[in-house]
Amino acid sequence: MRFKKSSRSGPHTNCVEVAHTLSHLRDSKNPAGSSLSADAAALIRFAKTR
């Protein structure tokens, strides 16, 4: 699964990365660790409210 970090985060590793499917999130400090899965529509709604 491919993940992408926001270009706004710069070179820092304290970010959340989003999978290309928009249904998984992971901590950029630990890319080999587990990811959080959720409904893509729910994640989009969450992001729009922040």
N, C-alpha and C positions, 0 to 999 in steps of 0.2 A: 504494500500500500504506500502510495506517495503522500507526503505531508508537505505543507508550505507554511512558511513563517511570513508574517506581514513585512513588507518592505519598510514600513514605518518603524519597525523595531530596531533597525540598524544592526550593528555587530553584536549586540547583547544576546545573552542566552536565557534571559528571564522572561520568556514569552510562551504563549500558547500557539501551537501549530495546528492547522486544520487539514484533514485528509482531503484529497481531491474529490472524494465522494460526498463531502460535507456532512458525513455522519460520524466522524471520529475526531477527537481532540487529544492532544498529548502535550506534555511539558517539554519545552525545547532543551531544558537542562538534562533531561534523561530520555533521549530519543529511543533507546533500546528498551525502555520501560513499558509499562502498560498504557493503553489509551482508553479514553472514555468514549463510549458509543451512545448515540442518541439519535432520535428522529431528526433528519436534516431540516425539516420545516420548523421544528421546535428550536433548533440551534440558530437558525436564521432569525426567528422572532426574538430570541434572547439577545442576539448581537445588535439588533436594531433598537432595543430598549436601553442599551448601555451607552 
